[in-house]
Amino acid sequence: MRLRLSVMVVSVMLAGLVCRAPAAEAAVPSLGPDFQFGVAQAGFQSEGYNRDSNWVRYGDEGKVEQKVGNSVDFYHRYAQDIARAKSLGVGIYRTSVEWSRVQPSPGRYDEAGWTFYDRVVRAIVDAGMRPMITLNHWVHPGWEVDRGGWNRPGMADDMVAFGKRVVDRYQWADPLWITFNEPTEYVRRELMYGATRPQNAMRMVDGIIDSHRRLYRYIHSVQKNAQVSSNIAYFPVPGLGNWLEGLFPERLRGSMDFIGVDNYYSVSATDLSTTNAITGDLWKATQAPESIYYVLRHLAQRYPGTPIRIIEAGMAGSPSGVRPDGYRRGDHLRDTVYWIQRAKQDGINVVSFNYWSITDNYEWGDYRPRFGLYSVDVQHDPTLTRRPTDAVAAYREITRAHGVRAGYRPTRLPVPCSLVSVPDSCTHPAVVR
């Protein structure tokens, strides 16, 4: 394995030496008034006051470092956070409906749980934003765990029944729909925590695909001009990354109205710091914002003619708020949007971008990584005060101008031969214009 990796790295570095950058062209144009900016969050990660679920149990059982507790208390502060999003000038607000909150036991739906989401969806619409609703963001009820979870073929039927209830209740708001958040990562984590048995991994994969397809058809039957998809996590691992990415999208062809993608990290032959993401020290992984350009270009080639929505993108901040490399959230946001504009300039049909996340939240067993436009110190500030980062002002400028200002130049130059897309990034490297 070491020999293969060494050969790969040397090959990539040599390719980087021989590739030539194309001549500079005209300045990057704005994304235009039709491009949609948004913010994103997940119910379990932000709401608090959660009901029994697989992830509540992971905390209680010590399978993750920290319990979720009451997170940033979106449950009581949703109106203020939605107002903050409105003040940014964004048009999309992504969140999820927690299955366990509305169906705390088999066959019983709780009106109080529905009322909470009624208020959230109404507040988003009244603020002039379009909801993007995720039906499953890696969390399912504890009673489903007791039944066997995704080890049991009937799990798909239960998921579809729940999803249909959500769709019936909120189709009036004309939401964008994400059926399953990062389904490959959902499967991986259920395997990692022992919830899905290894011999049943493909049963879970098949169940998710079956659920998605059935929900796709149902949503289109009740909501005119519906937009439905799943979002894939783009892993910057040569070969393996393409396999992980393709596990679901290739089998979902024909049931995706857009390609939804999440992108956070890059890796190159000269910078392997992304390995810090494996240890949990996410803020020590250096950022190469041009990776989003390579991701978009790859997806446009793989799924020609299908619109692309960036469902999640952002940067991990440290617990202290200062990254070791000094990269500021506002600069990273501007740099990322610049590369989205470059992709658009090259004819790639990217139509929206969501920033993860509106506030800091529970990062799946850990409150240390900070991803929020608004910082919240869950561990040390009992008031859970939302404090704006420098990215808040940056995002307002971006939404007003439909992109970064004319003549903007990224604060980080592209790295040679990004392993996000090899050999394409070596033969056709990203170029600042």
N, C-alpha and C positions, 0 to 999 in steps of 0.2 A: 504493500500500500504506500509506503514511504517513497519507494522508487517511482511509482506511477505519479505521485504528487510532484516529485522533483522534476520529472520529465515534463509534466504539464506546466509547471511554473516557468521552467527555462523556455519552453516553446512559446508561452504567452509573452514573456519578456522580449524574446527575439522578434516576435511579430510586432510588438510595440515599437521596436527600433526601426523597422522597415516601413511601417505605415506612414503615409503622408497626409497631412491635414489639407482639406480643400481650401481654396482661396476664400477669403472673407467676402461676405455678401452684404446685402442691405440690413439695416438695423431690424431688430425683432419687433414685429407689430403687436398690438394689444390682442387680447383674446376675443374682443368684441362683446357687444351687449347681450348676446344670446348665451354666452358661456355662463355656467352656474357655479358659484362658489358656495361652500357649505361648511358646517361643523359636524362632528360625530361624537357619539358616546355610546355606551351600552348600559341597559338597565341595571344588571347585576353589579357592574363595576362602579356605579355612581349613586344608585338610589338609597341604599341602606334599608334597614327594617325588612330584610329579605325573609322569605319563607323557606321551609325545608327544601333543599335541592342537592344535586350532586356536588356543587361547589361549596355550599354551606358545610356539607359533610367532609369535604376535603380539608377544610379549615379545622373542623372539630376533631378530625382524626389525626391531625398533625402531618398530613401529606404535603402541605405547603407551609411556608415559614410563618405567614401571618393570616389571621382570620379576617374576613371582610368587615366585620363590625357594622357600623352604620355609614361607612364610606364618607362621601362628601354631602350626604343627606339631600340628594336631589329630590327625594320623596317629599320633603317639605319646602324645598327651595327651588322647585322647578320653574316657577314663574319668573324669578329673578334671573336664573341662568338662561332661560329662553329670551328674556329681554336683553341680556348681554349679547346673545347671538344676533339679535335684531340690530343692535347698535353697531355691529361689525359690518352690516350691509350685505350679509349673506342671504341666499335664497333657499338653501336646503338645511334641514335640521334632521340628522340621523339619530335614531334611538331604537330601543328594542322593547318588545312586550314580554315580560317575564312570565313564562308558562306557570310556574309555581304560585305566582301572586294571584292569578285569575282562576286557576284550577288547583286548589290546595289538596284535593283528594280525588280519587277516581269518581267520575260521574257528577262531581259537584263543582259548579262555577260560583265564584264569590263576587257579588255585585260591588262590594267595596273596592275590590281589586280593579274591576272594570272602570269604576268611577274615577280612580286615579288616572288611568290612561285616557279616559274621556277628557279630563281636564288638560292633560299634557298635549294631546293632539289638538284640542281646541285652541290652546294657547299658542301653539306653533302656527296654526292657520291664521289666527287673529293677528299675529305679528307679521303676516305677509310672507311667511316661508312655507315651503312644501315639505311635508314629513317624508322621511325615508325610514320605513319601518322594517326592522329585522325580526324575523319570527323565531330564530334560534341562534343565540350568540353563545354557544357552548354549554348552555345551562338547561337542565330539565329537572322536573320535580323529584323530590325524594321518594315518592310513592312509585315513580317509574324505576328508580334505582332498585327498590324492593322487588319489583316485578322482573328484574333482570336487565333493565336498560336496553341497549342496542344489541345485547346477546339474544334478545327475543324478537322474532320476526314481527310480532304484533306492534312493536314500538312505532313503526312507520304509520300504521293506521291511527294510533293515538296522536302522533305528531300532526297528521293531516287534519284530524278532527279539531284539534286545538287551532291550527292555522286557519281553517275555514271560519271559525268563530271570530278570530281577529279580523280577517278580511271582511266579513259581513258587517262588523261593527264600525270599521274605519274606511271602507272604500269610498264613502262620501267625501273624504278629504283629498281624494285623488293622490294617494301617496305613491312614491316609488317603493318597490318591494325588494328586500333581500331575504331569500328563504333561509339560507344557512350561512353564517359567518365563517369564512375560512374553513371549509369542511375538512380539508386534509389535516389541518392543525387540531380540529375537534377530535378526529379519529386518533391522532397521535397522542393527545393528552389523555383521552379515555383509556388508551392502552398503557400509557406511562403510569397512571394512578391505579391500574388494575381493575378498572370498572368494566372494560371490554376485554374479554379473553382473547389471546392471540389468534386462536383458531376461528374466532368470530369477527376478525377485523374486516374481512370482505363482506360479511353479513351487514356490518354497520355501514360500510361504503354503499352497498346495494340499497340498504334501507333509506339512506339519505338521498340517493339519486331517485329512488321511487317516490319518496315524499316530495322532493322538489318538482318532479314532473307533474305529479297530481295537483299540487298547489298551483303550479304555473297555469295549468289548464283551468282550474277553478277561478283563479283571479281574473283571467281573461274572459271568463263567462259572466262575471258580475261587475267588472269595472271597465268602462269604455277606454280604449287606447292605453291600457295598463302597460307599465314598464316593470318587468320582473327579471331578476337574475340572482346569482350567488356571487360572492366576492372571493377571489383567490389571493392567497399570500404568495408574493413572488420571492422565492428563496434564492439568494445569490450564491448558489453552489453549482458549479459546472456539472452537467449531466444529471445529477441528483435533483437539482432545482427544476429542470425541465420535466422530469418524471413526476415530481410532486405537484407541479403546477398542472400537468396534464391529466392527473388521476381523475379529477372531476370534470373540468371543462370539456375534455374530449368526449366524454359520455353524456354531457348535457347539451351538446350541439342541437339546435332546433328548439331549445327551451330557455334561451337567454336573449332577452331583448337588447341587452347591452353587455359588454364585458366589464365586470367590476374587479378592480385590482387594488391590493394594499401593497405599499412599498415603503420600507424604512431604512434598510441597510444596504451597503455596497461592500465589495471586497475586490481587491486587485492583487496582482503579483507582488506589488511593492507595499501593500498595506493589508495585513491579515488581522487587524484589530477587531474585526467583527466577531472573532471568537469570544470576545468579552460578553457578547449577547448570550452565549451558552451558559456562562457562569452567573448570569443575572445582573452583572454590572453594566447595564445597557448603555449608560452614559459614557463609558470608556471606549465604546466602538466609534471610531471616527466616521464622519459623514461624507459622502460624495453625492451631492444633490443631483448631479447629472445622471445618476442611475435611473431616475424616473424617465428620462429621455430614452434610454436604452430599453427600459421595460415597455414603454408605449410603442416604440418602433417595432419591437419584437412582436407584441400582441397585434399590432396593425397588420403585420405580415402574416401572422398565423390565422387571424380571423378577419380577413378583408371585408370591408363594407359594414362591419358591426361597430356601432358607437362604443367608445370606451369611457367609463366613469372611474375616477380615482376615488374609491370609497374611504380609504384611510391613507394618510401620509403625515409624518411628523418627525419629531426629534426627541430622543430621550434626554431630559435634563437630569442633573445629579441631585441628591437630597439637599445639598447646600444651595442649589440653584445655579451654580457655576460649573461648567464642564471643564475637564482637564485641558482640552484643546482650545478653550476660550470662545468656541462657536456660540454666538447668541441666537436665540430663537427667532428674533425678527430677521436677522440676516439669512438664516436657514430657510425661512418661509419665502423671502424674496428670491433667494437663489433657486428654490424649488419651482416657484411660479415662472421664473425666467425660463427654465428648461421645459416647462409645459408649453410656454409660448413658442419655444424653438420647435417642439414637436408639432405644434399646430401650424407653424410656418412651413414645415416640411410636408404638410398635407395630411397629417394624422388626425383622425376624427375623434379627438378627445373633447368631451362635452361638459364635464364637470369635475370638481375637485373638492373633497372634504378634508378639513384639517382635523387630525386626531390629537388632542380632543379639546372640547370647550373648557374643561377644568381638569386639573390633576384628579386621578381616581385610583381605584384598586387595580393594580396591574397583575392580576392572577397570582395571588399569594404574596404580594410585595407592594408596599407603599413607598418604597425608596425612589424608583424611577418617576420622573416628572415629565408628563407630556402636555400639560395644559397650557392653553392661551392665558388662562387665569390660574395662578398657583394657589394651592390649598394644602396646608401642612396638617394632614390628618393626625399625625402622631403627636404633635406638640401644641397644636392650637385648637382648644376645645370649641372656639367660636366658629371654626371652619370658614374664616374670612377669605373671600375671593380677592386675590391681589393680581392686578393686570401685569403681565410680562410686557417686554418691549414689542412682542409680536402683535399685541392688540392694536397699537397704532399702525403698525406695518400692514396688518390685514385690512384696516379701514382704508388706507391709501390704495391698496391693491384693488379692492372692490369698487372704489370710486373710479379708478382709472382703467378698469377691466384688465389689469395686469400690472407688471412693474413699469416704471416710467421709461420713456424713450431714452435710449442711450445707456440703460442700466447694464452693468457688468457684474457677474457673479463674484462673490468674495473668495471663492475657492475655484481654482482652475480644474478642468477635468483631469482625472487620473488616467495614466496610460493603460490601455487594455483592461477595462473593468470586467471582472469575471461574471458580472450580471448577464452578459451576453457575449460569449466567445464563439467564434472568432470575429463576429460582426463588429464589436467595439474596437478591435485592433485594425481591421481592414477599412472600417468607416467610422473613425472616432468622432465623438461629439466635438463640435467646434463653437466657440463663442463668437457671436456676430455683433 
